[in-house]
Amino acid sequence: MTPLKICFAGTPSFAAEHLAALIAAKHNIVAVYTQPDRPSGRGKKLQPSPVKQVALDNGLILKQPKSLKLADAQQELAAFSPDLLIVVAYGLILPQEILDIPQLGCINVHASLLPRWRGAAPIERAILAGDKESGVTIMKMDAGLDTGPMLYKSKVTIAPSDGRESLTEKLCNAGTSALLHTLDNFTALSESAELQDDTLSTYAAKIDKSESLLQWQLPAEQLCRVVRAGVGRVPAYSFMGGERLRILEASPLEQSPLAADKDVPAGTILGIDSTGVEVSCSNSSLLVTRIQLAGKKQWSIRDLMNSGTTIVETGKRFDNGDSNG
């Protein structure tokens, strides 16, 4: 069988891992598409995407159009005569003209068990909702938002300790295996593709920074999910004395003698020791174990105590500060 001529489109590290897996499996990648370089860091220098770096390291043809809606970009893709376009977290809209170019269509690696969590932030939304499992769906792309027929699914368990980064790693491992399996069995999986039930879909909107502002009157478990979902991208935060603090690691304390006093306002620091900062909430308390003060490095609570800072002390209370974050 003649190897499929594959074009690949993706941008972040999650996509780069999938491209690397295709390369390692000796698939015939005729071109790689990624978003234009973006300014990053204090110097705002243009930085290549992780996908671009993998493509360059492996001597692959690279394209970085600003849009795929322009006729020139569409003609350029058509010139590669791809059998298949594989899309993984590309970040640009694919118009119907692009979807129609590959002989076998376009497939997408989506980080949820579709039709659950269609949209931009399926990983964070799964954590915030308290889902017990997630997974990866390989689907054929159509003009809708993650609405195409499903070729293959791979499930992963969401552990109570999983944050966005650890769940992303699980899904990346599942996704690379699922993608290779799909390509190895493409004809059979295409013939048995499953249509999505739109009534079961949920929209995974991009996380707004305001959603990461901790509302201490909520239950400890829900606050913990906000912390876990924000790791590495939109960190959870609160205010103490007008200063914003990031809450980077926490766990719920459902049974706590310190939280027995129901008259203590939510957000009050009940106690501090080397294990963490215990903060009151609606049903018990939240144990904060890693924190970051504005303009400072991340601290474990032990290191914070040793630093001599007094911004976090027993009896003080976190609040919402400026609601605009």
C-alpha positions as CSV (number, residue, x, y, z in Angstrom):
1,M,0.0,0.0,0.0
2,T,1.3,3.4,-0.9
3,P,1.9,5.6,2.2
4,L,-0.6,8.3,2.7
5,K,0.6,11.8,1.9
6,I,-0.1,13.7,5.1
7,C,-0.2,17.4,5.9
8,F,-0.2,18.2,9.6
9,A,-1.5,21.4,11.3
10,G,-0.9,22.3,14.9
11,T,0.7,24.8,17.2
12,P,1.3,24.1,20.9
13,S,3.3,21.4,22.7
14,F,0.3,19.0,22.7
15,A,0.3,19.1,18.9
16,A,4.1,18.9,18.7
17,E,4.0,15.6,20.6
18,H,1.6,14.2,18.0
19,L,3.8,15.4,15.1
20,A,6.8,13.8,16.7
21,A,4.9,10.5,17.1
22,L,4.0,10.6,13.3
23,I,7.6,11.2,12.5
24,A,8.8,8.4,14.7
25,A,6.3,6.0,13.1
26,K,7.7,6.9,9.6
27,H,4.5,8.4,8.2
28,N,4.8,10.4,5.0
29,I,4.5,14.1,6.1
30,V,4.6,16.3,3.1
31,A,4.1,19.6,4.9
32,V,3.5,21.1,8.3
33,Y,1.3,24.0,9.1
34,T,1.5,26.1,12.3
35,Q,0.6,29.6,13.4
36,P,2.9,32.5,12.8
37,D,5.6,33.2,15.4
38,R,4.3,35.1,18.3
39,P,6.1,37.6,20.6
40,S,6.9,36.1,24.0
41,G,8.8,36.9,27.2
42,R,10.0,40.2,28.6
43,G,11.7,41.2,25.4
44,K,8.7,40.3,23.3
45,K,10.9,38.5,20.8
46,L,9.2,36.4,18.2
47,Q,9.2,32.7,19.3
48,P,8.5,29.7,17.1
49,S,5.7,27.4,18.1
50,P,6.6,23.9,19.5
51,V,5.3,22.4,16.2
52,K,7.5,24.7,14.2
53,Q,10.5,23.6,16.2
54,V,9.8,19.9,15.6
55,A,9.2,20.5,11.9
56,L,12.5,22.4,11.5
57,D,14.4,19.8,13.6
58,N,13.3,17.1,11.2
59,G,13.7,19.0,7.9
60,L,10.0,19.1,7.1
61,I,8.4,21.7,4.8
62,L,6.9,24.3,7.0
63,K,4.1,26.8,6.3
64,Q,2.8,29.6,8.6
65,P,-0.1,31.4,6.9
66,K,-2.0,34.0,8.9
67,S,-5.2,32.6,7.6
68,L,-6.5,29.7,5.6
69,K,-9.4,31.7,4.2
70,L,-7.2,33.3,1.5
71,A,-7.1,31.8,-2.0
72,D,-3.3,31.8,-2.1
73,A,-3.1,29.7,1.1
74,Q,-5.7,27.2,-0.2
75,Q,-3.9,26.8,-3.5
76,E,-0.7,26.3,-1.7
77,L,-2.1,23.4,0.4
78,A,-3.8,21.9,-2.7
79,A,-0.4,21.9,-4.4
80,F,0.8,19.3,-1.9
81,S,-2.0,16.9,-3.1
82,P,-2.5,15.6,0.4
83,D,-4.4,12.4,1.0
84,L,-5.2,13.5,4.6
85,L,-4.9,16.6,6.8
86,I,-4.3,15.9,10.5
87,V,-5.3,18.8,12.8
88,V,-4.2,19.0,16.4
89,A,-4.8,22.3,18.3
90,Y,-4.0,24.4,15.3
91,G,-5.9,27.5,16.4
92,L,-7.0,28.7,13.0
93,I,-10.4,28.2,11.4
94,L,-10.4,25.7,8.5
95,P,-13.0,26.9,5.9
96,Q,-14.9,24.4,3.7
97,E,-12.4,25.1,0.9
98,I,-9.6,23.6,3.0
99,L,-11.7,20.7,4.3
100,D,-12.4,19.7,0.7
101,I,-8.8,19.6,-0.4
102,P,-7.4,16.3,1.0
103,Q,-8.7,13.2,-0.8
104,L,-9.6,11.4,2.4
105,G,-10.7,14.6,4.3
106,C,-9.4,16.1,7.5
107,I,-9.2,14.5,10.9
108,N,-8.8,16.1,14.3
109,V,-7.4,15.0,17.6
110,H,-9.8,16.4,20.2
111,A,-9.1,16.3,23.9
112,S,-12.4,15.1,25.2
113,L,-14.8,12.2,24.8
114,L,-17.1,13.8,22.2
115,P,-19.8,15.0,22.1
116,R,-18.8,16.0,25.6
117,W,-16.9,19.3,25.7
118,R,-16.8,20.7,22.2
119,G,-14.8,23.9,22.0
120,A,-11.6,25.6,23.1
121,A,-11.0,24.4,26.7
122,P,-12.2,20.8,27.1
123,I,-9.4,19.9,29.5
124,E,-10.1,22.7,31.9
125,R,-13.9,22.3,31.7
126,A,-13.7,18.6,32.5
127,I,-11.8,19.4,35.7
128,L,-14.1,22.3,36.7
129,A,-17.2,20.1,36.2
130,G,-15.7,17.3,38.4
131,D,-15.7,14.8,35.6
132,K,-14.2,11.4,36.6
133,E,-13.0,10.6,33.1
134,S,-11.9,12.2,30.0
135,G,-10.2,11.1,26.8
136,V,-9.3,11.7,23.2
137,T,-11.6,11.5,20.2
138,I,-10.3,11.2,16.6
139,M,-12.9,12.6,14.4
140,K,-13.5,13.5,10.8
141,M,-13.8,17.3,10.5
142,D,-16.8,19.1,9.1
143,A,-17.9,22.8,9.0
144,G,-19.2,22.6,12.6
145,L,-17.4,23.1,15.9
146,D,-16.1,19.6,16.8
147,T,-19.3,18.1,15.3
148,G,-17.8,15.6,12.8
149,P,-18.2,11.7,12.8
150,M,-16.1,10.0,15.4
151,L,-13.5,7.4,14.2
152,Y,-11.9,6.3,17.5
153,K,-11.9,7.1,21.2
154,S,-9.4,6.5,24.0
155,K,-10.4,7.1,27.6
156,V,-8.3,8.3,30.6
157,T,-9.2,8.6,34.3
158,I,-9.2,12.0,35.9
159,A,-7.6,11.5,39.3
160,P,-8.6,13.8,42.2
161,S,-5.0,15.2,42.1
162,D,-5.0,15.9,38.4
163,G,-4.5,19.5,37.3
164,R,-4.6,20.9,33.8
165,E,-0.9,20.0,33.2
166,S,-1.0,16.4,34.4
167,L,-4.3,15.7,32.6
168,T,-2.9,17.2,29.4
169,E,0.0,14.9,29.7
170,K,-2.4,11.9,30.1
171,L,-4.4,13.0,27.1
172,C,-1.3,13.6,25.0
173,N,-0.2,10.1,25.6
174,A,-3.6,8.7,24.8
175,G,-3.9,11.0,21.7
176,T,-0.6,10.0,20.1
177,S,-1.5,6.3,20.5
178,A,-5.1,6.8,19.2
179,L,-3.9,8.8,16.2
180,L,-1.4,6.1,15.2
181,H,-4.1,3.4,15.7
182,T,-6.5,5.4,13.6
183,L,-4.0,5.8,10.7
184,D,-3.2,2.0,10.8
185,N,-6.9,1.2,10.6
186,F,-8.1,4.2,8.7
187,T,-10.3,2.4,6.1
188,A,-12.2,0.2,8.6
189,L,-12.6,3.0,11.1
190,S,-13.9,5.4,8.4
191,E,-16.5,2.8,7.4
192,S,-17.7,2.4,11.0
193,A,-17.6,6.1,11.9
194,E,-20.1,7.1,14.6
195,L,-22.2,10.2,14.3
196,Q,-22.3,12.5,17.3
197,D,-25.5,12.9,19.4
198,D,-25.8,16.7,19.5
199,T,-28.2,16.5,22.5
200,L,-25.3,15.2,24.6
201,S,-22.9,18.0,23.7
202,T,-21.5,20.7,26.1
203,Y,-19.7,23.8,25.0
204,A,-16.2,24.1,26.5
205,A,-15.7,27.9,26.4
206,K,-12.2,29.3,26.8
207,I,-11.5,30.0,30.5
208,D,-11.9,33.7,31.4
209,K,-9.5,35.1,34.0
210,S,-12.5,36.2,36.1
211,E,-13.4,32.5,36.6
212,S,-10.1,31.9,38.3
213,L,-11.0,34.4,41.1
214,L,-11.7,32.1,44.1
215,Q,-15.1,32.6,45.7
216,W,-14.4,31.4,49.2
217,Q,-18.1,30.9,50.0
218,L,-18.1,27.9,47.6
219,P,-17.4,24.3,48.8
220,A,-13.8,23.2,49.2
221,E,-14.0,20.6,46.5
222,Q,-15.2,23.2,44.0
223,L,-12.5,25.7,45.0
224,C,-9.9,22.9,44.5
225,R,-11.2,22.3,41.0
226,V,-10.7,26.0,40.1
227,V,-7.1,25.7,41.4
228,R,-6.4,22.5,39.5
229,A,-8.0,23.8,36.2
230,G,-5.9,26.9,36.3
231,V,-2.4,25.3,36.8
232,G,0.0,26.7,34.2
233,R,-2.3,28.9,32.2
234,V,-5.0,30.8,34.1
235,P,-3.9,30.4,37.7
236,A,-6.4,30.7,40.5
237,Y,-6.1,33.8,42.6
238,S,-7.4,35.8,45.5
239,F,-6.6,39.0,47.3
240,M,-5.1,39.8,50.7
241,G,-4.8,43.4,51.9
242,G,-5.2,44.6,48.3
243,E,-2.4,42.4,47.0
244,R,-3.2,39.7,44.5
245,L,-1.9,36.2,45.3
246,R,-2.0,33.2,43.0
247,I,-3.1,29.9,44.6
248,L,-1.2,27.2,42.7
249,E,-1.8,24.1,44.8
250,A,-4.6,23.2,47.2
251,S,-6.6,20.3,48.5
252,P,-10.0,20.1,50.3
253,L,-10.2,19.4,54.0
254,E,-13.7,17.9,54.5
255,Q,-13.1,17.2,58.2
256,S,-11.3,19.9,60.1
257,P,-11.6,20.9,63.8
258,L,-10.4,24.4,62.9
259,A,-13.4,24.9,60.6
260,A,-16.0,23.9,63.2
261,D,-16.9,27.5,64.0
262,K,-19.6,28.4,61.5
263,D,-19.4,32.1,62.3
264,V,-16.0,32.4,60.8
265,P,-16.3,34.3,57.5
266,A,-15.4,32.4,54.3
267,G,-11.8,33.2,53.2
268,T,-10.5,33.5,56.8
269,I,-7.1,31.9,57.4
270,L,-7.7,29.4,60.2
271,G,-4.1,28.2,60.7
272,I,-0.7,27.9,59.1
273,D,1.9,25.2,59.5
274,S,4.5,23.5,57.3
275,T,1.8,21.5,55.7
276,G,-0.1,24.5,54.4
277,V,-2.5,27.4,54.9
278,E,-6.0,26.3,56.0
279,V,-8.7,28.7,54.7
280,S,-12.4,28.6,55.6
281,C,-15.0,28.0,53.0
282,S,-18.7,27.0,52.9
283,N,-18.6,23.4,54.0
284,S,-15.1,23.0,55.6
285,S,-11.8,24.4,54.6
286,L,-9.2,24.4,51.8
287,L,-5.5,23.6,52.5
288,V,-3.4,25.8,50.3
289,T,0.1,24.3,49.8
290,R,1.7,26.4,47.1
291,I,1.3,30.1,46.6
292,Q,2.7,33.0,44.6
293,L,2.8,36.6,45.7
294,A,2.7,39.4,43.1
295,G,6.0,39.7,41.3
296,K,7.6,36.9,43.3
297,K,8.5,33.3,42.7
298,Q,6.3,30.4,43.6
299,W,6.5,29.4,47.3
300,S,5.7,26.2,49.2
301,I,4.1,27.2,52.4
302,R,7.2,26.0,54.4
303,D,9.4,28.3,52.3
304,L,6.8,31.1,52.7
305,M,7.0,30.8,56.4
306,N,10.8,30.8,56.4
307,S,10.8,33.9,54.2
308,G,9.6,36.1,57.0
309,T,6.7,37.6,55.0
310,T,3.7,38.6,57.1
311,I,1.1,39.0,54.3
312,V,-0.4,35.6,55.1
313,E,-1.2,35.1,58.8
314,T,-3.7,33.3,60.9
315,G,-6.9,35.4,61.3
316,K,-6.4,37.4,58.1
317,R,-9.0,37.0,55.4
318,F,-8.8,36.5,51.6
319,D,-11.3,38.6,49.6
320,N,-12.2,39.4,46.1
321,G,-10.3,42.7,45.8
322,D,-10.8,44.2,42.4
323,S,-13.3,42.0,40.7
324,N,-11.7,42.7,37.4
325,G,-8.7,40.7,38.5
